[in-house]
């Protein structure tokens, strides 16, 4: 599906954006609780949240890309994207780029 003559940029899907927002809110809430209660245990919660975020990203099966050549969004297998980035680094532009 990925064409070595096209340029691609990685974009966040709605599910990924939702997970990021939820993670961010939980971290901020944990920091607030830590400040209010003057206790250390929310640091453990923050560690678990951050670890969960990395696991979530590592286990994703698909990734959303924007094909700058055809001007359209596509969804490809994460493994295919990682291999493409390694084999054709000049065809990969900055994340989020649409032009």
N, C-alpha and C positions, 0 to 999 in steps of 0.2 A: 504493500500500500504506500509506503514512503518512497519517493522518487529522489534519486541522488542529484537530479538537476533542479530540484525545488529547494526553497529556503523555508525553514520552519521556526516558529517560536512556541515555547510552552506556555500554556494558559491554565488558569485554575477553573475547575468545574464548579458548579453550584454546591455540590456535596463537599468539595474540598474547602471552599470558602466558608460554608456553614461550620465545618469541623474546626477551621482556624478561628472563627469568631467565638465559638463555644469554648475552645481551649484558652483563648485570650481572656475571656470573661472569667473563667474559673481561676486563672492565675491571678488576675487583679483582685478578685474576691478573696483569694487566699492571702494575698499580701495585706489587704484591709483587715481581715480577721487577725492576722499576725500582729499588726500594729495595735488594734483595739484591745486584744486579749493579752498583749505583751508576752507571747509564748512562741516557742520554736517549732511546734509540730506542723504548722502549715507549710514549712519548708519541705517536709516530706511529701505533702500533697502536691506541691509544685513539681517536685522531682518525678512523681508518678505521672502527673499530667504531661510533662515534657517527654518522658520516656514513651508514654502512650502515643504522643504525636509522631515521634520518630518511627515507632512500630507501625502505626497507621500508614505513614508514607512509604515505608519499606514493603508493606504487603499489598499496596495498590496494584491491581491487575491492569488497569488502563490509565492513560494519560491523555489530556486534551491538548491538541496542538492547533496552531493557526498556520495554514499554508499561505505564505506571503506571495507565492507565484500565482496560485489559483484564487486567492482572496476568500478562503473559506475555512471554517473550523472542521477538524477531523478528530476522531478518537482512535487511538492505536494501543496495542499491547505495550505495557511498560518495558518489557524486555526488548521488544523491537526498537523502541525509542532509544533505550540505553545503547544498544548495538549501533544504531544509526549515528548517534552523537559521537561514538568512538571512531567509527569508520569514516564519517564525513563531517568533521568538526567545522569546516568552512560553510556548511549549509545550515548551521544552527546559529540563530541570532539570539539576542537578549530576550529573556522571559518577558512576556506581556507585550512585545512589540507587534504592531499591526501594519507598519509601513516600512 
